């Protein structure tokens, strides 16, 4: 998100490095609200911002034409 290493992010959030790795690898279902709050505080964002779905741009046609039509 900010170009930080996992080690730095874990340290700033006050959580174990391995735990952060598991979260990023989606190996930790049911992350506690307290952990989300710690990550948000370290990133200086609101917790809900970490929970909203990612916004991806629509795929583009390789030939520069609209995918519709």
ZIHUCOR-V254020 format. One record per residue. N is the residue number from 0. OMEGA is omega in degrees with one decimal (* if undefined). Layout:
# ZIHUCOR-V254020
N_OMEGA + N_OMEGA
This chain:
# ZIHUCOR-V254020
0_-179.8 + 1_-177.7 + 2_179.3 + 3_173.1 + 4_176.0 + 5_-180.0 + 6_-179.8 + 7_-179.8 + 8_179.5 + 9_179.7 + 10_-179.5 + 11_-179.9 + 12_-179.7 + 13_177.5 + 14_179.4 + 15_179.5 + 16_-178.6 + 17_178.8 + 18_177.9 + 19_176.7 + 20_179.7 + 21_177.7 + 22_-178.7 + 23_179.3 + 24_-178.9 + 25_178.1 + 26_-178.2 + 27_175.9 + 28_175.5 + 29_178.5 + 30_-179.1 + 31_178.3 + 32_179.6 + 33_178.7 + 34_176.9 + 35_178.4 + 36_178.3 + 37_178.7 + 38_179.6 + 39_178.8 + 40_179.4 + 41_-179.1 + 42_-178.3 + 43_175.0 + 44_175.9 + 45_-179.1 + 46_-178.6 + 47_180.0 + 48_177.5 + 49_-176.4 + 50_-177.4 + 51_179.8 + 52_178.5 + 53_177.4 + 54_179.2 + 55_176.4 + 56_178.6 + 57_179.1 + 58_178.9 + 59_177.0 + 60_-176.5 + 61_-178.6 + 62_176.9 + 63_179.0 + 64_177.4 + 65_178.8 + 66_179.9 + 67_172.6 + 68_*
